[in-house]
Amino acid sequence: MAALGRAWRALLRPRGPRAEPGGRRGVRALRRSPVRVLQPRSPREGPRSPVRVLQPRSPRERPRSPAEPPPPAAERSAAAPGPWYEKAAPGDRRLGKVVTIAKSKKFRDNHGKVLLEGHRLIKDALEAGAVPQTLFFSTVGHLKLLPEAEIKRASLVKVKFEDIKTWSDLVTPQGLLGIFSKPDPAKMSYPAAQLASSLPLLLICDNIRDPGNLGTILRSAAGAGCEKVLLTKGCVDPWEPKVLRAGMGAHFRVPIIASLDWESVPANLPAGIQVCVADNNDPDAPAGSTPVPRGAGRAASAPASPKAPVKSSAKAAPEHGDEEGAAIPGLAAQHYYEDWARAPVAVVIGGETHGLSPAALGLAASTGGKRLLIPVVPGVDSLNSAVAAGILLFEGKRQLLWRHKQEDGRQKLPVPG
C-alpha cells in the first residue's frame, strides 16, 4: 500500500520547472507577470500613467498607409499672430491641378470660379466684396498686404515659389494666387470714388475677341466713369487671365454684364437711351448715299475690309438690303467731337475682325443714334478697337460734363482745336 501511494503521488506531481523546497515547485513561475520596461523620463514631464489612453478617431479619419505622405501641417507666423494657413508639400500636384482647372473657361462657367493673380488685383477684389475661396502664397509677407478680415474667409495654402512660377502666366510672378467665386455685379461694392464719378455713359462691346483689347477697353471704361459695360455673345470671356491683366482692376470698379444676346441688351439699358456706334468712315468722302457693305449685313460674314466693318457717308444713309433681303438701317454720320452725348447714351464698339453686328445697327437706328466718325490720315485703314473706345468714351465724358454745366443746354459745345 505504501508503494502504491508513492506512485500515485508521483503521477500528480507537477512537471516543468524545478520544484522549490516544501513541494511548491513551479508555483511562483505560474504567478509571475511580464515585466514592462519604462524609458527614463525628463524631470519636466509629469508622472507616467500606467494606462495608455487612446483618443476617439474622427469619422472622417482613415488609417493611412505607410506609402501615403503625411497631411499638410497647419502653421501660423511666429513673428506676429496671424491667420492660420496650410503648408503644402513642394510640388503638390493637387494644388497645381486646381489652379490649372481654374484657368479653364469651361470650369469657370460650370462652377462659377475665377483665378486672380497679384497683390493689386486680389486686394481690389477683396475690397469690392468678391468672395475668396483659396489663396496660394509663397511667403507670409504676402498676407500682410491684404485685409486680414477678408482673407480669413478663404483657405490659405503656403506653397513653394517654384510651384507658383510654374502655374503663373506672368514673366515675373508675385507669389500670390487666389481662386474666387465669380463676382456678381449686383452684389459688388464698388469704390465710393468710382460711384461718385459715374456718368450716364454706357459701353456695349460687340465681337471684341482679343483679350488684350477687351482688357484695355474695360480699363478705359472705368477711367471715363462708365455706368456699366455690356458684353454680347461673341466677346472673349472677361475673366480670362489675359483680360484681367490688361484691365488692371477695372473688373472691380465698373459693373460688367457678359454673354448677352442682342434681344436682352435693351433690358439692360436705361429708358430713353440713345445708342451710337463707332465708325471709321473717311470724313472727306463726297456727301451722298453710300450703300452699306453686304458683309456687314450678317453677323457671321466678314466685312468688306477686315478693319473697316462699316462704311457710311457724312450724311444719313438710306436703308439697304443684304443678299437675304433683310433691311439694314441707315444711320446719320458725324464726327466724334460734334454734339452727340445726350444723357443717357451708350457707345457700341465693334471688333476688328467681324465688325458691328446688324443687331447693333438696328438698335442704334431704333434709338435715334448716330455713326461716330474718327478721322484718320488717308491711307490708314482704321484704328485699334481699344484706342477708338478710349477716344469716344472720354469725348462722351467731356460732352456730358459740359452739358451738365450749362443751365439752358443751348450753348454750343466747343470743338477741340
ABEGO torsion letter per residue (X at the ends): XAAAAAAAAAAABBBEBBBBBGGABGAAAAABBBBBBBBBBBAABBBBBABBBBBBBBAABBBBBAABBBBBBBBBBAABBBBBBBBBBBGBAAAAAAAAAAABAAAAAAAGBBBBBEAAAAAAAAAAGBBBABBBBABAAAAAABBAAAAAABBBBBBBAAAAAAABABABBAGBBBBBBBBBAAABBBBAAAAAABBBBBBBBBGBABAAAAAAAAAAAAAAGBABBBBBBGBBBAABAAAAAAAGGAAAABBBBBGBBAAAAAAABBBGBBBBBBBABBAABBBEBBBBBAAAABAABBBABAABABBBBABBBBBBBBAAGBBBBBBBBBBAABBABBOBBBBBBBBAAAEBBAAAAAAAAAAGBBBBBBBBBBGBABBBAAAAAAAAAAAAAAAAAAAAABAAGABBBBBBX
